[in-house]
Amino acid sequence: MENNKPGISEDWLSVGLGFLVFVLSLAALVGTDLLGWVVTTAVWVDLSKALAPASKGYAALGGIGALIATYVALLVALTAGAALMKANVKRFALGFTAVFWLSYVSWIIGSWANIAATTPAQFKTFGISWSLRLTSEAGFIVALLAGLAVGNFMPKFAAWMQEAVRPELYIKTAIVILGGFLGLTAAQQLGFASTLMFRGLAAIIEAYLIYWAVVYYVARKYFKFSREWAAPLASGISICGVSAAIATGSAIRARPIVPIMVSSLVVIFAVVELLVLPFVAHALIPNHPMVAAAWMGLAVKTDGAAVASGAITESLYLSAAAANGMKYEAGWILGTTTTVKIFIDIFIGVWAFILAYIWTTRINVREGDKARASEIWERFPKFVLGYIVTFVVILLLAVGASKEFGVKVGAAMKEANTFRVIFFVLTFFTIGVMSNFRRLWAEGIGKLAAVYVVTLFGFIIWMGLLISWIFFHGIQMPVAAS
């Protein structure tokens, strides 16, 4: 008798895959390295040195061996997941093979030093005189462009790999894993002065509520977007970029094209901010490094771009201070940017829950019906719960831990985060494959970009500066010991 039961949803599968990586990484806490074979890619000038296993314990694999091992492991895990979803397993396996290799080659290209190097120290290390300064997250853009090329100019190839073109599965899995990494970073930042922590939290709450409401209003009132478009756009511009846009899209059950288009814009504009904003900050407020640090966290979207902008900002301020005979303690600017960005990231789950409740009970409810509690649970994005669990577990493990145990937690989350990066790359490539230019234009990507330009450069960046000034003005950076 044929089994007609529906397969597991992508939402639950992402939680399972994310937990699998997370739990295996925790084996490092008892001295067993189960994930050290995963491939990592460093910024490179010599391609032969670009790849390596995440752990020195697997050095014998070499970079190519680690890459092959990573492909095989993901192929097995994701193909098993495809079977649970009742997908076509053979087509998924073949399609994923193409998706993985094209995605990872894009990541390697994006890590070339003349594309990714950002700081003077990196220029010196690699012996280069110029770089596009895009950080290694340029690999996301290369993957997106590669996917766009496939989706728009090789439609038959795109259709052939379609079973494995699942950006929501990849990004949701990445977000579950990301929770643990951010939990560790948050625990490490608890060492900051309590005043700094309080001001950072207060600043992002203010910014969050103002940013989101303004973008949503502008998109609805002046650009006439529906709620389905306005909500993910508001989250993407005002919160954390790609993760927030996709979490919001899932929470309100938007069509997949909506967060995909918003995500594409987020990456492009994050690069523009990264290249410009640190220098603008140093020019406008040269004597207020902590204000500049908070500003980067509030204004620059995507984690990598925000942290990279903090690193560039720190290098500008420390260099200027040294030229004037003042030596500040390194790490405070970058740490402040990271802290503010973490607080923003934490609210992804909270905001997704709020929006899921509002959409279920107020907006997308059949006339005459009352939303049931079970309906809220059914539509609530389960991967957000996975994100919260991994975050809380690592936060509890890391806070107050001994130095030795803290190092183990850090090593475990570093390996897990390597998988997070890979899932992000898969996301961007498959986003590109799904993004047909004709359909994007028909859906109104020009108007989306217009909303982004108006709200980001006309309001959010400057409001972020004002809020940073209010909460961080007067905080002095500590001077380094002689």
C-alpha positions, 0 to 999 in steps of 0.5 A, spaced: 500 500 500 502 506 497 505 511 503 501 518 502 504 521 508 507 528 507 515 528 508 518 532 513 518 540 512 524 544 510 523 548 516 524 542 521 529 539 516 534 545 517 533 544 525 535 537 524 541 538 520 543 544 524 543 540 530 547 535 527 552 539 526 552 543 532 552 536 536 557 533 533 562 540 534 560 539 541 564 533 541 570 537 542 569 539 549 570 532 551 577 531 547 574 528 540 574 532 534 569 530 529 568 535 524 576 538 524 576 535 517 571 540 514 574 545 509 576 552 510 578 557 505 583 563 507 584 569 503 590 567 498 595 570 493 597 562 492 592 558 490 595 552 493 595 555 500 587 557 499 584 550 502 586 547 509 582 542 514 579 546 519 583 542 525 590 541 525 589 534 527 586 533 520 592 536 516 594 530 513 588 530 508 590 537 505 586 542 502 583 538 496 582 532 501 578 536 506 574 539 500 572 532 497 570 530 505 566 536 506 562 535 499 561 527 501 559 529 508 554 534 505 552 530 500 550 524 504 546 528 509 542 532 505 540 527 500 538 523 506 534 529 508 531 530 501 529 522 502 525 525 508 522 530 504 520 525 499 524 529 494 527 525 488 533 523 491 537 521 485 535 528 482 537 531 488 544 528 489 546 530 482 543 537 482 547 538 489 553 536 486 553 541 481 550 546 486 556 545 491 562 545 486 560 551 483 558 555 490 565 553 493 569 555 487 565 561 487 567 562 495 575 560 493 575 566 487 572 571 492 577 570 497 583 572 492 587 577 496 586 582 491 578 582 492 578 580 499 584 584 503 581 590 507 586 592 512 593 595 511 596 589 515 593 584 510 596 588 504 603 587 507 602 580 509 600 578 502 605 583 498 599 587 494 598 594 493 591 594 491 584 590 493 577 591 492 577 591 499 570 586 499 572 582 505 572 574 504 564 575 503 565 577 496 565 570 495 557 570 497 557 576 491 561 571 486 556 565 488 550 570 487 553 572 480 554 565 478 547 563 480 544 569 476 549 567 470 546 559 470 539 561 472 538 567 466 543 564 461 543 556 462 536 555 463 536 547 461 542 546 466 538 550 472 532 546 471 536 540 471 539 542 478 532 544 480 531 539 485 537 541 489 536 549 488 533 550 495 536 557 498 531 556 504 533 550 506 540 552 506 539 559 510 535 556 515 540 551 517 545 556 517 541 560 522 541 554 526 548 553 526 549 561 527 546 561 534 551 557 537 557 562 534 553 568 536 552 565 543 560 564 544 561 571 541 556 574 546 559 570 552 566 573 550 563 580 550 560 580 557 567 582 559 566 589 556 564 594 561 557 594 563 556 601 561 558 599 554 553 593 554 547 597 557 548 602 552 549 597 546 543 594 548 539 600 549 541 603 542 539 597 538 532 597 541 531 604 539 534 603 532 530 597 531 523 600 533 525 606 529 528 603 523 523 597 521 517 602 522 520 607 518 522 602 512 515 599 512 511 605 512 515 608 506 515 602 502 507 601 503 505 609 503 510 611 498 512 605 494 505 602 494 508 595 496 504 590 499 505 587 506 508 581 503 514 585 500 514 591 505 515 586 511 521 582 509 524 589 506 523 592 512 527 587 516 532 586 511 534 593 511 533 595 518 536 588 522 541 583 519 540 583 512 539 576 509 538 572 515 532 577 517 529 578 510 528 570 510 526 569 517 521 574 516 519 571 509 518 565 513 514 568 518 509 571 514 509 565 509 511 570 503 513 567 496 520 565 496 521 570 490 520 576 496 526 574 501 530 572 495 530 579 492 531 582 498 537 578 500 540 580 493 540 587 495 542 586 502 549 583 499 550 589 494 549 595 499 552 592 504 559 592 500 557 599 498 557 601 506 563 597 508 567 600 502 565 607 504 562 608 511 568 607 516 572 613 512 566 617 512 566 616 520 573 618 521 572 624 517 566 626 520 567 624 528 575 623 528 575 624 536 569 619 537 572 612 536 566 609 540 561 612 536 564 610 530 564 603 532 557 603 534 555 606 528 558 601 524 554 595 528 547 599 527 548 601 519 552 596 516 548 590 514 550 582 514 555 580 520 561 579 516 561 586 512 559 589 519 565 586 523 569 588 517 567 595 517 569 595 525 576 592 523 577 598 518 574 603 523 579 601 528 585 601 524 583 608 521 582 611 528 588 607 531 593 609 526 591 616 527 592 616 534 599 613 533 600 619 529 599 624 534 603 620 539 597 616 543 596 609 543 589 606 544 588 599 546 586 595 540 580 591 540 575 596 543 572 599 536 572 592 533 569 589 539 563 594 540 561 594 533 561 586 534 557 587 540 552 592 537 551 587 531 550 581 536 544 584 539 541 586 533 542 579 530 539 576 537 532 580 535 531 576 529 528 570 532 524 575 537 522 579 531 520 573 527 516 570 533 512 577 533 511 577 526 508 570 525 503 572 531 501 578 528 500 575 521 496 569 523 492 573 528 491 580 525 493 580 517 492 573 514 486 570 517 480 568 513 474 572 514 470 570 520 475 565 523 479 566 529 486 564 529 488 558 533 494 557 537 495 550 533 495 555 527 500 559 530 505 554 532 504 551 525 506 557 521 511 559 526 518 558 523 521 552 527 528 554 525 528 560 529 527 555 535 533 552 533 537 558 533 535 560 540 537 553 543 544 553 540 545 560 542 542 559 549 546 552 550 553 556 548 552 562 552 551 558 558 557 553 557 561 559 555 559 564 561 564 563 567 568 558 563 575 556 565 580 559 560 581 551 558 574 550 557 573 556 553 578 555 548 575 548 547 568 551 546 571 556 541 574 551 537 568 547 537 564 553 534 569 555 530 568 548 526 561 549 526 561 556 523 565 553 518 559 549 516 555 555 517 559 559 512 558 553 507 551 553 507 551 561 506 555 560 500 550 555 497 544 559 499 547 565 495 548 561 489 541 558 489 538 565 490 542 567 483 539 560 480 532 562 482 532 569 480 530 570 473 532 577 471 525 578 467 521 575 473 525 580 477 524 586 473 516 584 472 516 583 480 519 590 481 526 590 483 527 597 481 522 599 486 525 595 491 532 598 490 529 605 490 526 603 497 533 601 499 537 607 497 532 612 500 531 609 506 538 606 507 542 612 505 536 617 506 535 615 513 537 609 517 545 611 516 544 618 519 539 615 524 544 610 526 549 615 527 545 620 531 543 614 536 550 612 536 552 619 538 546 619 544 549 612 547 556 612 546 558 620 546 563 621 551 566 614 552 573 614 552 577 608 549 582 605 554 590 607 553 594 601 552 599 600 557 606 602 555 
